[in-house]
């Protein structure tokens, strides 16, 4: 059976007066450990026999599911330790570094504030002045997406930065065409990632895209 969404209106009936044991999951969209455990909790709920599973969104129920005068929990949320985040990010970097080393068209770099940049040459993802993903680009994303999903609960943002190259060495690109194409390219990469990833692991709200045209090297930033 599926889990029950618990609120102050149904908590007493569904939990306190339940005729079977109830596993209650307190969660929030901003809680990385909660989101990482969500698929497991859902699976337990689907296979539950002799007990049921209830979920409480603490943002919707800030005083706890039974109201202000209750002691039914909801105040304490799981905490992700800095060491755990560092380990996950190191594993993500190691994977991306191996991926980059396998191709002359890929580069990877980091900054002191915890950001990882992976850069691709134009020819990997797009042809000429096109914004349609090439098969090679899709294949590259297919390799990267599982690593992003694994690290997803610990990522603040995955930012796709689109760019273009100057079409003619003696003539600059038009501003409108250049900016539009780079924005479309970044959006196409983002759309592919979102459509081919598990939204419970890699939150779509953390996926962003931006077009920089020919004036900045395009990088996928995580």
MARVEXTOR-831890 format. One record per residue (C-alpha): residue number from 1; z, y, x. Coordinates in pm, whole numbers. Layout:
<site NUM,<Z,Y,X>>,
...
This chain:
<site 1,<0,0,0>>,
<site 2,<-55,359,110>>,
<site 3,<231,585,212>>,
<site 4,<408,814,-35>>,
<site 5,<413,1189,27>>,
<site 6,<777,1292,-10>>,
<site 7,<892,1626,-148>>,
<site 8,<1214,1763,-290>>,
<site 9,<1077,1678,-636>>,
<site 10,<1038,1303,-572>>,
<site 11,<1272,1229,-278>>,
<site 12,<1563,1109,-488>>,
<site 13,<1348,874,-695>>,
<site 14,<1127,745,-411>>,
<site 15,<1398,711,-144>>,
<site 16,<1759,745,-260>>,
<site 17,<1706,533,-573>>,
<site 18,<1434,309,-434>>,
<site 19,<1463,-64,-505>>,
<site 20,<1344,-150,-153>>,
<site 21,<1394,-13,200>>,
<site 22,<1197,302,285>>,
<site 23,<1066,405,626>>,
<site 24,<1054,787,626>>,
<site 25,<826,964,874>>,
<site 26,<902,1332,937>>,
<site 27,<594,1498,1083>>,
<site 28,<409,1827,1142>>,
<site 29,<56,1915,1247>>,
<site 30,<181,2098,1557>>,
<site 31,<394,1799,1670>>,
<site 32,<193,1611,1934>>,
<site 33,<401,1290,1925>>,
<site 34,<378,1289,1544>>,
<site 35,<-1,1310,1551>>,
<site 36,<-21,1041,1819>>,
<site 37,<188,805,1604>>,
<site 38,<14,890,1274>>,
<site 39,<-248,608,1287>>,
<site 40,<27,353,1358>>,
<site 41,<242,479,1070>>,
<site 42,<-60,467,836>>,
<site 43,<-133,110,944>>,
<site 44,<229,8,882>>,
<site 45,<210,167,536>>,
<site 46,<-110,-20,450>>,
<site 47,<39,-354,553>>,
<site 48,<394,-297,426>>,
<site 49,<552,-586,237>>,
<site 50,<909,-568,105>>,
<site 51,<942,-202,200>>,
<site 52,<745,120,167>>,
<site 53,<660,418,385>>,
<site 54,<713,782,296>>,
<site 55,<597,1092,484>>,
<site 56,<760,1433,492>>,
<site 57,<565,1735,622>>,
<site 58,<847,1949,761>>,
<site 59,<635,2265,736>>,
<site 60,<603,2208,360>>,
<site 61,<967,2100,329>>,
<site 62,<1153,2319,586>>,
<site 63,<1493,2258,421>>,
<site 64,<1444,1882,411>>,
<site 65,<1288,1681,131>>,
<site 66,<1605,1684,-80>>,
<site 67,<1659,2060,-67>>,
<site 68,<1892,2312,96>>,
<site 69,<2221,2139,20>>,
<site 70,<2108,1799,148>>,
<site 71,<2173,1625,478>>,
<site 72,<1859,1411,450>>,
<site 73,<1706,1524,778>>,
<site 74,<1395,1718,869>>,
<site 75,<1555,1954,1121>>,
<site 76,<1490,1759,1439>>,
<site 77,<1137,1685,1557>>,
<site 78,<1017,1475,1852>>,
<site 79,<977,1658,2179>>,
<site 80,<703,1608,2436>>,
<site 81,<845,1630,2787>>,
<site 82,<657,1836,3049>>,
<site 83,<638,1528,3272>>,
<site 84,<462,1337,2993>>,
<site 85,<208,1616,2945>>,
<site 86,<146,1636,3320>>,
<site 87,<83,1261,3335>>,
<site 88,<-163,1269,3045>>,
<site 89,<-352,1566,3190>>,
<site 90,<-365,1400,3532>>,
<site 91,<-512,1086,3377>>,
<site 92,<-768,1296,3189>>,
<site 93,<-864,1480,3507>>,
<site 94,<-898,1155,3702>>,
<site 95,<-1131,1015,3436>>,
<site 96,<-1343,1330,3424>>,
<site 97,<-1355,1341,3805>>,
<site 98,<-1490,984,3818>>,
<site 99,<-1740,1075,3549>>,
<site 100,<-1850,1385,3743>>,
<site 101,<-1886,1188,4066>>,
<site 102,<-2128,952,3894>>,
<site 103,<-2385,1229,3838>>,
<site 104,<-2532,1515,4039>>,
<site 105,<-2561,1714,3715>>,
<site 106,<-2187,1731,3647>>,
<site 107,<-1912,1932,3817>>,
<site 108,<-1539,1949,3751>>,
<site 109,<-1276,2206,3850>>,
<site 110,<-923,2309,3753>>,
<site 111,<-718,2627,3733>>,
<site 112,<-355,2691,3810>>,
<site 113,<-262,2724,3443>>,
<site 114,<-347,2365,3349>>,
<site 115,<-706,2409,3235>>,
<site 116,<-981,2163,3329>>,
<site 117,<-1346,2272,3340>>,
<site 118,<-1637,2030,3331>>,
<site 119,<-1982,2180,3383>>,
<site 120,<-2322,2032,3303>>,
<site 121,<-2668,2136,3411>>,
<site 122,<-2895,2258,3129>>,
<site 123,<-3127,1958,3152>>,
<site 124,<-2846,1714,3065>>,
<site 125,<-2801,1839,2710>>,
<site 126,<-3100,2049,2606>>,
<site 127,<-3472,2101,2667>>,
<site 128,<-3606,2447,2752>>,
<site 129,<-3518,2695,2480>>,
<site 130,<-3400,2425,2238>>,
<site 131,<-3057,2363,2085>>,
<site 132,<-3115,2000,1986>>,
<site 133,<-2902,1756,2185>>,
<site 134,<-3099,1526,2411>>,
<site 135,<-3016,1152,2416>>,
<site 136,<-2874,1196,2767>>,
<site 137,<-2636,1461,2637>>,
<site 138,<-2519,1241,2353>>,
<site 139,<-2461,955,2597>>,
<site 140,<-2251,1181,2820>>,
<site 141,<-2040,1293,2526>>,
<site 142,<-1996,933,2411>>,
<site 143,<-1835,858,2746>>,
<site 144,<-1606,1161,2737>>,
<site 145,<-1489,1148,2374>>,
<site 146,<-1252,846,2413>>,
<site 147,<-1072,1023,2697>>,
<site 148,<-1038,1339,2486>>,
<site 149,<-903,1132,2196>>,
<site 150,<-642,970,2419>>,
<site 151,<-526,1307,2548>>,
<site 152,<-588,1483,2215>>,
<site 153,<-226,1515,2094>>,
<site 154,<-140,1694,2419>>,
<site 155,<-435,1935,2429>>,
<site 156,<-397,2294,2310>>,
<site 157,<-771,2350,2294>>,
<site 158,<-1107,2195,2373>>,
<site 159,<-1343,2486,2418>>,
<site 160,<-1720,2441,2447>>,
<site 161,<-1881,2728,2638>>,
<site 162,<-2257,2745,2584>>,
<site 163,<-2500,2914,2821>>,
<site 164,<-2870,2952,2895>>,
<site 165,<-3087,3002,3201>>,
<site 166,<-3330,3289,3249>>,
<site 167,<-3666,3163,3125>>,
<site 168,<-3877,3382,3358>>,
<site 169,<-3759,3505,3700>>,
<site 170,<-3928,3842,3651>>,
<site 171,<-3808,3901,3294>>,
<site 172,<-3462,3884,3142>>,
<site 173,<-3406,3690,2823>>,
<site 174,<-3384,3895,2505>>,
<site 175,<-3023,3966,2420>>,
<site 176,<-3047,3833,2065>>,
<site 177,<-3235,3518,2156>>,
<site 178,<-3013,3448,2455>>,
<site 179,<-2685,3492,2273>>,
<site 180,<-2805,3305,1966>>,
<site 181,<-2932,3006,2164>>,
<site 182,<-2615,2973,2373>>,
<site 183,<-2398,2993,2060>>,
<site 184,<-2610,2729,1886>>,
<site 185,<-2589,2500,2187>>,
<site 186,<-2212,2525,2207>>,
<site 187,<-2187,2460,1833>>,
<site 188,<-2411,2152,1856>>,
<site 189,<-2189,1999,2126>>,
<site 190,<-1877,2075,1923>>,
<site 191,<-2029,1927,1606>>,
<site 192,<-2123,1608,1789>>,
<site 193,<-1773,1571,1931>>,
<site 194,<-1611,1631,1593>>,
<site 195,<-1845,1393,1410>>,
<site 196,<-1795,1114,1664>>,
<site 197,<-1420,1141,1727>>,
<site 198,<-1107,1043,1537>>,
<site 199,<-970,1361,1380>>,
<site 200,<-619,1218,1378>>,
<site 201,<-630,1191,1758>>,
<site 202,<-848,1490,1846>>,
<site 203,<-755,1762,1597>>,
<site 204,<-1070,1949,1477>>,
<site 205,<-858,2266,1459>>,
<site 206,<-834,2255,1839>>,
<site 207,<-1211,2238,1890>>,
<site 208,<-1374,2577,1951>>,
<site 209,<-1712,2693,2077>>,
<site 210,<-1847,3014,2225>>,
<site 211,<-2187,3131,2349>>,
<site 212,<-2210,3326,2676>>,
<site 213,<-2584,3340,2727>>,
<site 214,<-2715,3359,3084>>,
<site 215,<-2424,3565,3213>>,
<site 216,<-2163,3296,3253>>,
<site 217,<-2177,2937,3362>>,
<site 218,<-2132,2714,3057>>,
<site 219,<-1840,2475,3080>>,
<site 220,<-1662,2240,2849>>,
<site 221,<-1301,2353,2881>>,
<site 222,<-1008,2132,2791>>,
